[in-house]
Structure formats: C-alpha cells, structure tokens
C-alpha cells in the first residue's frame, strides 16, 4: 500500500515555487527512499492550456498516513505556503505498469 497526496496550489504558488524550488528538490533527494513517485500537476483547464503548474502529487511508500504527513509537512513547499489545500488517502495500487501488471493475475 501507499499514501497518495494531492495538493492544490495557493495564489502565491508561482512565486513561491521559484523561490523554494532548490530547497524542495534537495529535500526530495533526502527522502527518496519513501517516494514512489512525485511531481507537479496541471489540474485546472487553465493550467492544462497554459502549461503552468497548479498543484503537486506524491505517492509515499508507506501505509501509515502519519508518516506520509510528516514527510509532506517537512517539505519546503509545504512549509513555505505553496499549497492551499492538501488531501491524503491510502492508495492500493492494483493494476498498471508501475505495479508490474495486474495484481489479481
């Protein structure tokens, strides 16, 4: 299992992302063993059209939401106010290339 985190950017995110980018990337390097996949998102139609990021997604390799929350909250983007809304969910990958096919076969 894993913990999926979906983040929506704050109004100040474009500026904050630029300011905090290197610290964020440096932090991700330190927790890489816990990160299955992570990256910026284009969630809104405007963001999809413009190519500007308006969120982030993380899949942490843990089934403990408290562990994922701590990993997330220590990220400079989270500490710096990049996100206005964050949701956490237990994620059970069952199919796809990332999980090696179909878990029920």
ZIDA-V699993 format. One record per residue. N is the residue number from 0. PHI is phi in whole degrees, -180 to 180 (* if undefined). D_LAST is the distance of its C-alpha to the last C-alpha in Angstrom with 2 decimals. Layout:
# ZIDA-V699993
((N,PHI,D_LAST) (N,PHI,D_LAST))
This chain:
# ZIDA-V699993
((0,*,17.68) (1,-152,20.43) (2,-117,23.55) (3,-97,24.09) (4,-124,27.77) (5,-116,29.25) (6,-122,32.94) (7,-108,35.59) (8,-71,38.60) (9,-81,42.11) (10,-63,45.04) (11,-90,46.16) (12,-57,42.80) (13,-57,43.77) (14,-69,46.69) (15,-64,44.92) (16,-58,41.97) (17,-64,44.50) (18,-68,46.43) (19,-101,43.52) (20,-56,41.14) (21,-66,41.99) (22,-64,41.90) (23,-62,38.50) (24,-63,37.09) (25,-61,38.76) (26,-65,37.23) (27,-58,33.67) (28,-60,34.28) (29,-76,35.19) (30,-115,32.02) (31,-53,29.59) (32,-63,27.64) (33,-99,26.78) (34,-106,25.95) (35,-76,22.45) (36,-163,23.98) (37,-157,27.29) (38,172,29.66) (39,-74,32.14) (40,-123,31.44) (41,-113,33.30) (42,-94,32.82) (43,-85,35.83) (44,-60,36.83) (45,-61,39.84) (46,-66,37.83) (47,-64,35.52) (48,-72,38.66) (49,-86,40.60) (50,82,37.90) (51,-82,39.23) (52,-72,36.81) (53,-137,37.01) (54,178,34.36) (55,-145,31.82) (56,-132,28.24) (57,-134,26.94) (58,-122,23.65) (59,-92,24.73) (60,-84,22.60) (61,-158,23.68) (62,-105,22.89) (63,-107,26.65) (64,-61,28.30) (65,-63,31.67) (66,-65,30.65) (67,-61,29.33) (68,-61,32.51) (69,-65,34.69) (70,-58,33.02) (71,-66,33.49) (72,-66,37.03) (73,-86,38.22) (74,-71,37.34) (75,-55,40.61) (76,-65,39.35) (77,-67,38.75) (78,-64,42.03) (79,-87,43.91) (80,90,43.21) (81,-64,40.94) (82,-105,38.83) (83,-100,40.18) (84,-146,37.08) (85,-136,34.00) (86,-127,31.03) (87,-118,28.53) (88,-149,25.17) (89,-70,22.40) (90,-119,19.38) (91,-116,15.78) (92,-62,13.79) (93,-124,10.29) (94,-151,9.88) (95,128,12.06) (96,-62,13.69) (97,-65,15.10) (98,-105,11.94) (99,79,10.59) (100,117,8.30) (101,-115,5.66) (102,-69,5.62) (103,-94,3.82) (104,-109,0.00))
